[in-house]
């Protein structure tokens, strides 16, 4: 019989016969509280915090909770295959690790540990531009494993061009361009502690190691780190960018380009018109716009607008295997998992991230089977209460 992700539970039960119990919770929604106790207040607030009073982050969870799965019975689900093809890449399951910056604030092994965990489980790792580790070092930690690069689109064209060249040279296959952060959202937990890691030179590794960035400095980074930080702060975001500017990225990246942060169907259509390959329906985990729509409430409309023209991915609020199922039922091709793996990293390094991935996919595998499905491709709106099959 083929190995299934759900077999993880039997591995745990069998280990229990010898007295072994898991180091971390199996309910991934419990990780945040544990990580908050483990981390200092600044890093804890940076990871868990949201824009405003947190209403958008809550809306993400409420939107997913509102959808309820309707299982079907007496279907042969003995053999299952969670593999999918996304953006021309063969993946073992419809899940990737979302780009999260400055991981050194939660664990000293930072991005390489998360990347090694993703590689070990076969899921793509999306490296943030704002990583604590240069992209080449993260790529080396992953070997030949699938990796994508997330771009914060700088004001400086030469730095952007250099980032794209470096990412391509280091084997990153998909470009994920975050569009919802031309300015930082109002984040009270960070503001109350005056905590922004970048201003201490954390999360700037890709910039400080970049030749185009360094060319704009009067002195080397190590001689005047404050000037380097200020140079970074001045170029990080660009609220002046518009849709025609995407032509620059298309010109300098020959692989798939995915736009992250899309919530309105018209923006998805504009992405398709601009020659993009996909979008991520996302509100940055509730970190940017307070009072915003829950990402899952926006998903179906985006899929209806461009589902035949673009690959639609989803993030924001994903915590459980049934969340993955619901996102697929609403039309996503795959989901990106964010905060839970960061909490896993904070609590147990690479092993913690692997634990989170295995738990999520085991629960998804079981949800799929117990709902009467053998593969992600058969999940559609008819699997949810009030939905209709396509």
MARLUM-937528 format. One record per residue: residue in one letter; x, y, z of N, C-alpha, C in turn. Coordinates in steps of 0.02 Angstrom, whole numbers, padded with zeros to 5 digits, always signed. Atoms other than C-alpha are relative to their C-alpha. Example, Ala and Ser with C-alpha at 12.3 -4.5 7.8 and 13.67 -1.06 7.14 Angstrom:
# residues 2
A+00045-00059+00000+00615-00225+00390+00045+00060+00000;S-00042-00059-00003+00684-00053+00357-00039+00055+00037;
***
This chain:
# residues 390
X+00042-00060+00000+00000+00000+00000+00044+00063+00000;X-00039-00061+00004+00065+00174-00042+00000+00037+00067;X-00003-00040-00061+00122+00286+00099-00043+00062-00008;X+00042-00059+00001+00000+00423+00142+00024+00049+00054;X-00018-00050-00050+00029+00586+00235-00034-00016+00067;X+00037+00015-00061-00104+00527+00359+00034-00053+00044;X-00035+00051-00039+00012+00385+00414+00040+00030+00058;X-00035-00034-00054+00098+00514+00524-00033-00015+00068;X+00033+00012-00063-00035+00482+00655+00017-00069+00028;X-00017+00067-00025+00005+00297+00664+00072-00003+00024;X-00069-00005-00023+00190+00338+00679+00001+00026+00072;X+00003-00029-00068+00146+00441+00833-00029-00050+00049;X+00030+00048-00045+00032+00310+00908+00048-00058+00015;X-00048+00054-00011+00163+00175+00883+00057+00022+00045;X-00052-00026-00044+00295+00286+00963-00023+00003+00072;X+00027-00003-00067+00181+00305+01111+00004-00066+00037;X-00007+00066-00032+00195+00118+01143+00066-00005+00037;X-00065+00000-00034+00375+00152+01191+00009+00060+00046;X-00002-00057-00046+00332+00306+01293+00015+00066-00033;X-00016-00063+00035+00371+00436+01160-00064+00038-00016;X+00055-00044+00018+00253+00582+01140+00028+00060-00038;X-00025-00056+00040+00266+00729+01019+00025+00058+00044;X-00027-00058-00035+00371+00878+01074-00045+00061-00006;X+00042-00058+00013+00247+01001+01000-00073-00022-00007;X+00071+00018+00006+00056+01007+00996-00016-00025-00071;X+00025+00023+00064-00035+00915+00858-00054+00047-00028;X+00048-00052+00019-00166+01054+00855+00040+00063-00014;X-00045-00055+00018-00072+01189+00759-00026+00067+00024;X+00025-00064-00024-00186+01326+00825+00027+00016+00070;X-00028-00011-00067-00100+01304+00994+00071+00028-00002;X-00070-00019+00004+00073+01350+00929+00012+00073+00016;X-00011-00072-00010+00049+01538+00936+00010+00016+00074;X-00005-00014-00072+00021+01541+01124+00066-00024+00028;X-00064+00026-00024+00172+01431+01156+00059+00043-00023;X-00054-00042+00026+00282+01537+01043+00002+00068+00034;X+00002-00064-00034+00224+01696+01128+00036-00005+00068;X-00035+00009-00064+00290+01625+01293+00075-00010-00010;X-00070+00016+00012+00454+01569+01215+00039+00062-00024;X-00035-00056+00032+00497+01729+01119-00002+00062+00044;X+00003-00066-00031+00541+01901+01182-00059+00039-00028;X+00061-00037+00019+00401+02029+01170+00004+00029-00070;X-00006-00031+00066+00470+02116+01015-00011-00049-00056;X+00010+00050+00052+00488+01962+00904-00070-00031+00002;X+00067+00030-00004+00325+01887+00970-00052+00046-00030;X+00048-00048+00028+00230+02045+00928+00007+00009-00075;X-00012-00009+00071+00312+02060+00758-00032-00057-00040;X+00026+00057+00037+00260+01885+00705-00076-00005+00007;X+00072+00012-00012+00088+01874+00785-00043+00062-00012;X+00039-00062+00004+00037+02056+00771-00031+00012-00068;X+00038-00016+00061-00081+02129+00642-00011+00075-00004;X+00017-00070+00008-00139+02295+00575-00057+00019+00046;X+00055-00027-00041-00248+02403+00687-00014-00043+00061;X+00019+00040-00059-00345+02306+00818-00004-00074-00015;X-00001+00071+00018-00322+02141+00727-00063-00025-00034;X+00065+00022+00027-00494+02140+00647+00007-00038-00066;X-00008+00035+00064-00429+02084+00476+00026-00070+00011;X-00024+00067-00016-00332+01939+00550-00057-00043+00027;X+00058+00038-00025-00489+01887+00643-00048-00017-00057;X+00044+00012+00057-00590+01905+00483+00025-00058-00043;X-00028+00057+00038-00471+01783+00398-00023-00066+00029;X+00021+00062-00033-00510+01649+00526-00076-00009-00005;X+00073+00005+00003-00696+01689+00528-00023-00020-00070;X+00020+00017+00069-00706+01677+00338+00010-00074-00013;X-00012+00071+00010-00628+01504+00339-00048-00042+00044;X+00045+00037-00044-00732+01446+00488-00072+00000-00025;X+00069-00006+00023-00892+01505+00406-00017-00055-00051;X+00012+00053+00048-00872+01377+00268+00004-00068+00035;X+00003+00065-00033-00919+01201+00323-00001-00055-00052;X-00008+00056+00047-00873+01038+00239-00058-00049+00007;X+00053+00050+00001-01008+00914+00189+00030-00066-00026;X-00031+00062+00023-00931+00738+00184-00047-00043-00042;X+00035+00051+00038-00984+00606+00059+00026-00069+00021;X-00015+00066-00028-00988+00421+00105+00004-00055-00052;X-00005+00060+00041-00952+00249+00033+00031+00014-00068;X-00042-00010+00059-00824+00309-00091+00068-00032+00015;X-00065+00033-00010-00662+00214-00115+00054+00052+00008;X-00053-00049-00014-00531+00322-00030+00061-00036+00030;X-00055+00039-00028-00409+00183+00015+00067+00022-00026;X-00062-00026+00029-00277+00248-00104-00011+00073-00019;X+00007-00072+00013-00250+00436-00113+00065+00028-00027;X-00058-00033+00028-00132+00550-00206-00010+00075+00007;X+00009-00072-00013-00112+00728-00143+00040+00043-00049;X-00043-00039+00044+00008+00779-00282-00039+00043-00048;X+00031-00048+00045-00033+00926-00393+00054+00030-00045;X-00045-00040+00042+00044+01026-00534-00020+00073+00007;X+00013-00071-00011+00057+01211-00495+00054+00040-00037;X-00047-00042+00037+00137+01337-00614+00053-00042-00036;X-00046+00043+00036+00215+01193-00709+00046-00040+00045;X-00041+00037-00048+00293+01121-00550-00040-00058+00029;X+00032+00058-00031+00251+00947-00487+00013+00003+00075;X-00006-00006-00073+00217+00960-00299-00033-00061+00033;X+00029+00058-00034+00181+00819-00175-00067+00013+00033;X+00063-00020-00031+00035+00916-00102-00011+00074-00017;X+00014-00070+00019-00052+01083-00133+00017+00051+00054;X-00022-00043-00055+00048+01175+00000+00071+00023-00013;X-00068-00028+00000+00201+01289+00002+00008+00041+00063;X-00013-00044-00058+00284+01385+00143+00004+00072-00025;X+00005-00069+00020+00241+01568+00127+00063+00039+00017;X-00059-00042-00017+00374+01704+00124-00011+00038+00065;X+00001-00036-00063+00406+01768+00299+00071+00025+00013;X-00067-00029-00007+00551+01886+00330+00028-00006+00071;X-00036-00008-00063+00676+01911+00472-00007-00059+00048;X+00011+00059-00042+00665+01732+00537+00053-00007+00055;X-00051+00005-00052+00824+01756+00639-00026+00027+00067;X+00026-00025-00063+00718+01847+00768-00036-00054+00040;X+00034+00054-00037+00632+01682+00812+00045-00060+00011;X-00045+00057-00008+00775+01557+00791+00066+00015-00034;X-00066-00017+00029+00963+01572+00760+00013-00032-00068;X-00011+00032+00066+00957+01451+00611-00044+00030-00054;X+00038-00043+00045+00827+01564+00531-00024-00035-00064;X+00027+00026+00063+00782+01539+00347+00029-00066-00022;X-00026+00065+00021+00902+01395+00312-00035-00059+00034;X+00034+00054-00035+00815+01289+00445-00069-00012-00030;X+00066+00007+00031+00643+01324+00371+00005-00029-00070;X-00009+00024+00068+00708+01293+00196+00018-00074-00001;X-00017+00070-00004+00787+01127+00245-00061-00043+00018;X+00061+00036-00019+00623+01074+00326-00046-00008-00060;X+00042+00004+00059+00526+01116+00168+00029-00050-00049;X-00031+00047+00047+00652+01021+00062-00008-00072+00024;X+00006+00068-00026+00644+00870+00177-00070-00028-00011;X+00069+00022+00009+00455+00863+00157-00024+00008-00072;X+00016-00005+00071+00457+00906-00028-00045+00058-00020;X+00044-00056+00017+00354+01066-00018+00042+00060-00018;X-00039-00059+00018+00412+01228-00099+00010+00048+00058;X-00014-00052-00049+00494+01359+00009+00005+00066-00038;X-00001-00065+00031+00463+01540-00037+00042+00046+00044;X-00045-00042-00039+00607+01649+00022-00019+00073-00006;X+00015-00071-00001+00568+01826+00074+00061+00042-00021;X-00053-00050+00012+00669+01972+00005+00030+00024+00065;X-00021-00027-00065+00677+02026+00187+00027-00054+00046;X-00026+00055-00040+00766+01869+00245+00061+00022+00040;X-00059-00012-00041+00901+01864+00377+00062-00031-00030;X-00054+00040+00031+01008+01755+00263+00000+00014-00075;X-00001-00012+00072+01066+01793+00085-00030-00059-00039;X+00038+00050+00038+00966+01701-00047+00044-00058-00024;X-00044+00053+00023+01118+01604-00108+00013-00052+00055;X-00012+00046-00055+01149+01528+00064-00062-00043+00013;X+00062+00038-00009+00967+01476+00079-00007-00053-00055;X+00003+00047+00056+00974+01396-00093+00047-00058+00012;X-00049+00053-00013+01130+01300-00043-00027-00049+00052;X+00028+00043-00052+01039+01234+00111-00053-00048-00027;X+00056+00039+00027+00900+01165+00000+00021-00051-00052;X-00020+00046+00053+01003+01072-00129-00041+00014-00063;X+00039-00007+00062+00894+01040-00282-00075+00010+00013;X+00071-00004-00016+00728+01063-00191-00033+00062-00029;X+00040-00054+00031+00590+01175-00260+00000+00062+00045;X-00001-00062-00038+00612+01355-00207-00022+00058-00044;X+00025-00059+00034+00527+01517-00255+00026+00062+00036;X-00027-00061-00030+00581+01696-00224-00054+00054+00003;X+00048-00054-00009+00470+01832-00153+00035+00067-00005;X-00030-00065+00011+00509+02008-00210-00040+00055+00033;X+00025-00066-00018+00478+02167-00115+00030+00047-00052;X-00020-00036+00060+00484+02283-00263+00029+00068+00017;X-00035-00060-00023+00614+02416-00223-00009+00058-00050;X+00001-00059+00043+00615+02593-00290+00058-00003-00050;X-00061+00000+00041+00790+02563-00360-00004-00058-00051;X+00007+00051+00052+00775+02472-00526+00061-00045-00004;X-00061+00041+00005+00955+02414-00523+00002-00052+00055;X+00003+00049-00055+00931+02330-00354-00051-00054-00017;X+00050+00050+00020+00773+02246-00418+00028-00046-00054;X-00029+00041+00053+00862+02188-00575+00053-00048+00028;X-00051+00042-00030+01006+02123-00471-00030-00057+00040;X+00034+00052-00038+00889+02028-00355-00026-00055-00047;X+00028+00049+00047+00806+01944-00504+00055-00043-00030;X-00057+00038+00028+00973+01894-00579+00028-00049+00051;X-00027+00044-00052+01035+01825-00414-00047-00058+00014;X+00049+00053-00014+00874+01729-00381+00000-00053-00056;X-00001+00047+00057+00878+01653-00555+00063-00043+00004;X-00063+00036-00003+01061+01606-00534+00002-00050+00057;X+00000+00044-00058+01024+01524-00366-00055-00053-00004;X+00048+00055+00010+00888+01412-00437-00070+00012+00025;X+00070-00015-00018+00730+01500-00380-00041+00000-00065;X+00035+00013+00064+00599+01450-00509-00061+00043-00012;X+00061-00040+00006+00447+01560-00474+00012+00066+00037;X-00005-00066-00031+00442+01746-00435-00068+00018+00030;X+00061-00020-00035+00312+01798-00305+00008+00073+00021;X-00008-00072-00010+00289+01987-00305-00054+00025+00048;X+00048-00025-00049+00208+02059-00149-00017+00072-00016;X+00023-00067+00021+00104+02210-00197-00037+00038+00055;X+00042-00033-00050+00011+02249-00036+00040+00037+00054;X-00042-00031-00051+00159+02325+00057+00043+00057-00028;X-00040-00058+00022+00211+02487-00031+00017+00045+00059;X-00013-00033-00063+00201+02559+00145-00015-00052+00054;X+00016+00045-00055+00200+02470+00313-00067+00019+00030;X+00064-00012-00033+00028+02451+00390+00010+00025+00072;X-00002-00024-00069-00014+02525+00561-00004-00060+00046;X-00005+00061-00040+00044+02387+00679+00015+00019+00073;X-00009-00025-00068+00015+02436+00861+00049-00040+00042;X-00044+00039-00044+00110+02291+00940+00073+00017-00014;X-00068-00021+00017+00268+02342+00847+00013+00072+00022;X-00009-00071-00016+00240+02527+00874+00007+00010+00075;X-00003-00009-00073+00213+02509+01062+00068-00018+00028;X-00067+00018-00023+00386+02432+01077+00053+00033-00044;X-00047-00031+00048+00464+02539+00938+00045-00053-00031;X-00039+00058+00022+00517+02372+00865-00009-00010-00075;X-00002+00014+00071+00563+02362+00682+00069-00029-00016;X-00065+00033+00005+00701+02234+00651+00046+00030-00054;X-00039-00024+00056+00756+02311+00486+00046+00058+00021;X-00039-00059-00019+00817+02469+00572+00060-00020+00043;X-00058+00026-00035+00939+02360+00668+00042-00045-00046;X-00038+00039+00048+01004+02280+00509-00020-00074-00002;X+00025+00069+00001+00900+02121+00531-00053-00005-00055;X+00046+00006+00056+00807+02060+00377+00024+00037-00062;X-00028-00039+00056+00921+02157+00262+00056-00038-00036;X-00057+00038+00026+01041+02017+00213+00004+00001-00076;X-00001+00000+00074+00989+02012+00030+00022+00068-00027;X-00019-00068+00023+01013+02200+00016+00073+00013+00014;X-00069-00015-00019+01176+02215+00111+00051-00042-00038;X-00045+00043+00040+01250+02073+00006-00006+00014-00074;X+00014-00011+00071+01190+02148-00158+00047+00052-00030;X-00047-00048+00029+01316+02233-00273-00033+00065-00022;X+00034-00062+00022+01188+02356-00343-00019+00043+00060;X+00015-00037-00061+01134+02404-00167+00063+00033+00027;X-00063-00026-00029+01313+02424-00108+00029+00056-00043;X-00026-00052+00044+01353+02531-00260-00030+00068+00018;X+00032-00063-00020+01234+02662-00188+00022+00027+00066;X-00025-00022-00065+01329+02677-00024+00067+00037-00007;X-00064-00036+00000+01471+02799+00012+00055-00041+00032;X-00048+00042-00036+01555+02674+00129-00027-00071+00002;X+00024+00069-00008+01548+02484+00146-00047-00006+00060;X+00051+00009-00052+01406+02419+00255+00032-00004+00069;X-00030+00009-00067+01523+02368+00397+00032+00064+00027;X-00030-00063-00023+01600+02542+00403-00052+00050+00023;X+00053-00047-00019+01436+02636+00415-00067-00036-00006;X+00062+00039+00004+01293+02516+00453-00063+00043+00004;X+00059-00043-00005+01173+02657+00498-00017+00030-00068;X+00013-00027+00066+01193+02734+00326-00029-00054-00046;X+00027+00055+00041+01160+02564+00247-00073-00013+00017;X+00070+00010-00021+01001+02544+00350-00044+00056-00028;X+00040-00056+00026+00940+02717+00299-00008-00005-00076;X+00005+00011+00073+00979+02678+00116-00053-00053-00015;X+00050+00053+00007+00877+02519+00133-00071+00027+00012;X+00066-00026-00017+00732+02609+00217-00028+00046-00054;X+00022-00047+00051+00727+02738+00079-00022-00033-00065;X+00018+00032+00064+00707+02610-00060-00047-00060+00008;X+00034+00063-00011+00613+02464+00020-00069-00003-00034;X+00067-00001+00030+00437+02512-00033-00006+00056-00051;X+00010-00052+00051+00372+02614-00178-00075+00009-00013;X+00071-00010+00010+00194+02680-00166-00018+00031-00067;X+00013-00029+00065+00213+02755-00340-00008-00051-00056;X+00004+00052+00052+00211+02589-00434-00072-00007-00026;X+00065+00012+00031+00068+02556-00557+00004-00061-00046;X+00004+00061+00040+00012+02413-00669+00049-00001-00059;X-00048+00004+00056+00118+02462-00821+00071-00017+00022;X-00068+00015-00024+00274+02443-00712+00015-00075+00000;X-00012+00072+00000+00248+02254-00714+00039-00023-00062;X-00037+00018+00060+00323+02254-00889+00075-00008+00015;X-00070+00004-00019+00494+02281-00808+00016-00069+00029;X-00012+00066-00029+00477+02121-00707-00005-00055-00052;X+00008+00050+00052+00415+02022-00855+00061-00002-00046;X-00059-00005+00044+00565+02083-00955+00061-00034+00032;X-00060+00024-00034+00689+02026-00823-00009-00065+00037;X+00012+00065-00031+00611+01863-00763-00034-00045-00051;X+00028+00042+00053+00581+01721-00886-00040-00059+00026;X+00041+00053-00028+00491+01604-00765-00069+00027+00020;X+00066-00023-00023+00317+01613-00688+00005+00059+00048;X+00006-00056-00047+00270+01775-00600-00070-00001+00031;X+00062+00002-00038+00137+01775-00465-00005+00064+00042;X+00010-00062-00038+00065+01933-00387-00036-00016+00065;X+00027+00017-00067+00032+01919-00200-00034+00061+00031;X+00037-00054-00033-00099+02022-00110-00064+00019-00036;X+00060-00015+00040-00242+02018-00237-00063-00020+00038;X+00063+00014-00034-00416+02030-00161-00061+00020-00043;X+00056-00023+00042-00522+02116-00295+00003-00035-00068;X+00000+00034+00066-00575+02024-00454+00029+00043-00056;X-00027-00043+00053-00531+02175-00561+00076+00003+00001;X-00073+00002-00003-00352+02173-00497+00026-00066-00027;X-00020+00064+00029-00343+01989-00541-00002+00003-00076;X+00005-00007+00073-00402+02031-00718+00058+00042-00027;X-00056-00042+00022-00271+02168-00730+00065-00039+00001;X-00059+00042-00003-00139+02042-00677+00004-00045-00061;X+00002+00042+00060-00193+01926-00817+00016+00041-00062;X-00012-00044+00057-00194+02071-00941+00074+00019-00006;X-00071-00020-00001-00015+02112-00888+00047-00059-00014;X-00042+00057+00017+00045+01938-00934+00028-00038+00060;X-00022+00038-00059+00064+01871-00758-00025-00072-00004;X+00018+00071+00002+00050+01685-00723-00046-00021+00058;X+00042+00019-00056-00040+01684-00557-00009+00058+00049;X+00010-00048-00055-00103+01779-00405-00006-00040+00064;X+00014+00027-00067-00106+01745-00220-00054+00044+00031;X+00052-00035-00037-00270+01794-00139+00022+00003+00073;X-00033-00009-00065-00200+01866+00022-00010+00071+00024;X-00002-00068-00029-00214+02013+00141+00060+00006+00048;X-00062-00002-00040-00039+01984+00213-00013-00023+00071;X+00015+00025-00067-00111+01888+00358-00031+00051+00046;X+00030-00052-00040-00205+02042+00414+00048+00053+00024;X-00052-00044-00026-00045+02141+00436+00001+00069-00033;X-00006-00063+00037-00078+02283+00313-00061+00046+00007;X+00060-00043-00001-00257+02348+00302-00046-00021+00057;X+00048+00013-00053-00359+02357+00461-00071+00006-00027;X+00069-00003+00024-00543+02323+00434-00009-00031-00068;X+00003+00029+00067-00506+02224+00277-00042-00063-00004;X+00040+00060+00013-00602+02081+00198+00041-00061+00018;X-00033+00064-00011-00561+01905+00254+00020-00029-00067;X-00026+00022+00064-00454+01828+00119-00044-00055-00031;X+00041+00054+00027-00564+01673+00102-00066+00026-00028;X+00062-00030+00027-00715+01786+00071+00012+00031-00069;X-00016-00029+00065-00624+01860-00079+00018-00054-00052;X-00031+00051+00043-00560+01695-00151-00045-00020-00059;X+00043+00027+00052-00710+01630-00248-00011+00051-00056;X+00012-00051+00051-00740+01796-00338+00061+00008-00045;X-00061-00005+00041-00558+01805-00394+00005-00060-00047;X-00003+00061+00042-00565+01625-00457-00049+00006-00057;X+00050-00008+00054-00724+01662-00554+00024+00050-00053;X-00022-00052+00047-00642+01815-00631+00056-00024-00046;X-00060+00016+00040-00480+01734-00691+00021-00073+00004;X-00021+00069-00011-00480+01549-00650+00026-00036-00061;X-00024+00033+00062-00453+01500-00832+00060+00036-00029;X-00056-00039+00027-00319+01632-00860+00062-00001+00045;X-00054-00004-00049-00213+01625-00702-00005-00058+00050;X+00000+00045-00058-00161+01504-00566-00015+00042+00061;X+00020-00037-00060-00246+01561-00406+00023-00039+00061;X-00023+00028-00063-00157+01526-00242-00033+00039+00057;X+00035-00031-00056-00218+01571-00068+00044+00000+00062;X-00026+00001-00068-00149+01625+00099-00039+00050+00043;X+00029-00044-00051-00199+01721+00256-00052-00038+00041;X+00045+00033-00047-00274+01628+00402+00004-00076+00000;X-00004+00073+00003-00226+01449+00355+00035-00027+00062;X-00027+00029-00061-00199+01349+00514-00006-00076+00002;X+00017+00070-00008-00268+01174+00486-00008-00034-00068;X+00011+00037+00061-00289+01036+00359-00067+00013-00032;X+00065-00015+00030-00472+01076+00338-00001+00069-00032;X-00006-00064+00034-00424+01255+00296+00026-00010-00071;X-00027+00015+00066-00323+01186+00151-00056-00027-00045;X+00056+00029+00037-00474+01083+00095-00049+00054-00021;X+00049-00053+00016-00589+01234+00104+00027+00047-00053;X-00028-00044+00051-00470+01343+00004-00003-00032-00069;X+00005+00035+00064-00463+01211-00133-00072-00001-00024;X+00071+00002+00019-00653+01197-00130-00023+00068-00027;X+00018-00067+00023-00663+01385-00156+00037+00019-00064;X-00030-00011+00066-00553+01370-00310+00075+00009-00002;X-00073-00008+00000-00372+01388-00254+00034-00063-00026;X-00040+00057+00022-00242+01276-00336+00046-00026+00055;X-00043+00018-00056-00134+01276-00180-00004+00056+00052;X-00001-00051-00052-00112+01368-00015+00072+00011+00023;X-00064-00017-00031+00035+01456+00067-00011+00003+00075;X+00004+00002-00073+00063+01423+00252+00051+00047+00029;X-00044-00050-00027+00136+01566+00352+00016-00008+00074;X-00018-00004-00071+00134+01597+00539+00011-00068+00034;X-00011+00063-00037+00114+01415+00597+00070-00029-00007;X-00067+00028+00007+00280+01361+00524+00052+00044+00035;X-00046-00045-00037+00364+01515+00600-00002-00017+00074;X+00005+00021-00070+00297+01463+00770+00036-00066+00010;X-00036+00064-00005+00362+01287+00738+00075+00011+00001;X-00071-00017+00001+00532+01361+00696+00022+00029+00067;X-00017-00031-00064+00531+01466+00855+00005-00052+00055;X+00004+00048-00055+00489+01315+00963+00049-00058-00007;X-00041+00059+00007+00597+01179+00887+00042-00001-00064;X-00044-00004+00058+00700+01240+00739-00027-00038-00061;X+00020+00037+00061+00698+01136+00579-00050-00055+00017;X+00046+00054-00019+00613+00991+00670-00070+00028+00013;X+00066-00031-00013+00474+01110+00724-00037+00016-00064;X+00031-00016+00064+00443+01166+00546-00024-00065-00033;X+00021+00064+00029+00439+00985+00485-00061-00027+00035;X+00059+00022-00038+00317+00943+00624-00063+00035-00025;X+00058-00039+00022+00201+01083+00567-00023-00023-00070;X+00018+00022+00068+00207+01029+00384-00032-00069+00001;X+00027+00069-00002+00177+00846+00426-00070+00000+00032;X+00067-00004-00032+00031+00888+00543-00051+00028-00049;X+00047-00031+00046-00050+01002+00415-00020-00048-00056;X+00015+00043+00057-00036+00877+00273-00032-00065+00022;X+00036+00058-00025-00088+00729+00380-00073+00016+00011;X+00070-00020-00012-00244+00822+00433-00036+00013-00066;X+00031-00011+00065-00277+00876+00254-00015-00067-00034;X+00010+00066+00030-00255+00697+00192-00061-00034+00031;X+00057+00032-00033-00379+00634+00322-00065+00037-00015;X+00061-00039+00017-00502+00776+00288-00023-00018-00070;X+00015+00018+00069-00492+00734+00103-00035-00068-00002;X+00026+00068+00002-00522+00549+00131-00068-00005+00035;X+00062+00006-00038-00657+00567+00263-00057+00041-00030;X+00052-00037+00036-00749+00688+00149-00017-00034-00066;X+00017+00040+00059-00750+00558+00010+00041+00014-00062;X-00041-00019+00058-00605+00614-00100+00068-00034+00003;X-00065+00034+00006-00446+00532-00162+00055+00046-00023;X-00050-00046+00028-00358+00683-00238-00026+00072+00004;X+00021-00070-00005-00360+00873-00225-00043+00022-00059;X+00035-00023+00060-00427+00888-00403-00075-00010+00001;X+00072+00012-00003-00599+00822-00355-00035+00045+00050;X+00029-00044-00050-00626+00954-00220-00026+00063-00034;X+00029-00060+00030-00744+01092-00275-00053+00029+00047;X+00047-00035-00043-00880+01207-00209-00055-00045+00026;X+00051+00046-00023-01000+01062-00195+00018-00037+00063;X-00022+00032-00062-00897+00998-00049-00018+00041+00062;X+00016-00045-00054-00954+01146+00057-00075+00011+00005;X+00071-00013-00011-01124+01180+00134-00021+00061-00041;X+00026-00056+00040-01224+01288+00015+00035+00008-00067;X-00037-00006+00063-01099+01263-00127-00030-00045-00053;X+00022+00042+00055-01131+01188-00297+00061-00023-00039;X-00055+00027+00038-01016+01076-00396+00005+00034-00067;X-00010-00030+00065-00938+01147-00552-00012-00052-00055;
***
